[in-house]
């Protein structure tokens, strides 16, 4: 996590002001490892800032992405966001939309970059796995009585905390 000064510095360098709304949105993303949607960030930040609007959350997310503090992960469903901006890959579930981080291997990154067409200046190679997560693949996920926690997460419920653990 960035120190307060670094957060302010990155926003200012990108031409944005530091606001409590941007800070609250960023703090929620730092506290989550679940790649929440804008709607999930909104539901979670609303406790801290009751007067915040969904539009303000979208604007805050856009400014955080533009400043390099946050990454936007586009999946088959809604866009999702994360504060982790180092080189890493993603596994995206085609059923529930969850996104799971996969640590990058420098050797693999170099091999991917070496596959660039001749004369093409590649800045970054992205890897994304698409499939079905363990939770959706489990027999209980196929039954009509799916868990309410999972349904809330998919439908835009509050962001589970990082303490809830990864799948």
N, C-alpha and C positions, 0 to 999 in steps of 0.2 A: 504494500500500500504506500502511496506517496505521502510524504509529509505535507502539511498544510501549505507551506511555501511553494512546494513543487506543483501542487494542484493549481494554486493561484498563478504561478509562473506559466504553466502550459496553457491555461485558458487565456491569459493576457497576451502571450506570444501569438496566439491564433486570432486575436482581435475580439475576444469575448470578455464580458465583465463577470466577476465572481458574484453569484447570487446565492441566497440560501436555498432556492429551489434547485439550482444546479448541484449544490453541495449535497442536498438531501437525496437527489436521484443518484449521484455518484456513490454516496455512502451505502445506499441500498444495493447497488451493484457490487461494491466491494464485499459486502456481507453475504452475498449469494454466490453459489457455484452452479446455479441451475439455469443460466441463460434465460432470464425472464423476458416476456413480451412487454411492450410499453404499457399495456393494460394492467399487467401484474405489478409493474413498478408503480404505476398510479395508485393501485389499491393499497400497496404497502406504504407509500410515501404519504398518503392521505391521513394516516394516523398522526404523523409528525407535523404536517402542514394541511390542516383541514380545508383551507380555502384554495388549494392548488387545483388546477383544472387538467384534464387529460391533454389538452392542447399545449399547456405549459410543459408537461412531462415530455411530449414529443419534441418540442423546441429545445428543451434541456438535453435530451438524448442526442439530437442532431448536433448541437454545439459541442457536446462531449466527444462525439465521434470525430467531428471536424478538427478538434484540438488534439486528437490522438490519445485521449484518456480512456476511451471506450471503443470496443469493436462491435460492429453490427454484423450479426450472423443471419443470412437470409436462408430460410428453410422452405419447404414446400408449403408450410402454413404461414404464420405471422413471422415478421422479423423478430429476432431475439437479440439481446444485448449482453455484453460481458465486459468487465473491467480488466480482464487478462489480455494484455496486448503483446505478449512475447510470441515467438514462433511456436505454434502448436496446430494440431489437426482437430477435426470434429467428426463425431459419429452422430448422425441425425436419425431419429426414429420416424419412419414414415406413417406410423399409426398415431402416436400421441404428440409428436413434434418435439420431444425432449432432445437436447443437444448435450453430448458428453465430450469432454476434453480428452485429447490424446497427446501426450508429450511428444515433442518433435525430436527427431534424431538428426544431428548435424550432418552425418554421412548421407542419410536419406535426402535431406534438403539439398545437398550438393548434387546428388544423383538426379533429382527432379529438375534442378536448374540446368543441368547438362543436357536435358532433353529439349531445350528451347530450339526453335528453328534458327538456322544460320542467319546472322544479321539482325536477329530480334534481341533487344535488350530487356531481358526479364528482370523484374525487380523482386518478385516474390512468387513462389509456387504454393498454391492452396490445395490441400487434400481434404476431401470430405467423403466419409463413408455413409452410405444410406442403407438402412435395413430396419430391423425390428429389435427394440431394446428388450432386455431380460424381463422387465415387468409386463410388457405387452405380449411377450412370447409365452408367459406362464399360463398354465391351464385356467387359473382363476380369472385371468384377463379376458379369456374368450367367452366366459359365461355372462349372461345378461346382468347379473348383480355385481358389477364392478365396484371397486372401492370408492367411496365418496372423496377421499383425499386425492386420488388420481384424477377423478373427474373435475374437481375444483382447479387443480393445477393446469389441466388442459383447457378449461373454459375461462381461464384468466383470473384465478384466485390469487390471494397474496403470495408473495415470494416466500418459499420455505427458507429458513435460515441455513447457513453453511453448517451449523451444528447438526442439522437433520441428517447429514451424511450424503454421500454420493451413491448413486445406483451402481 
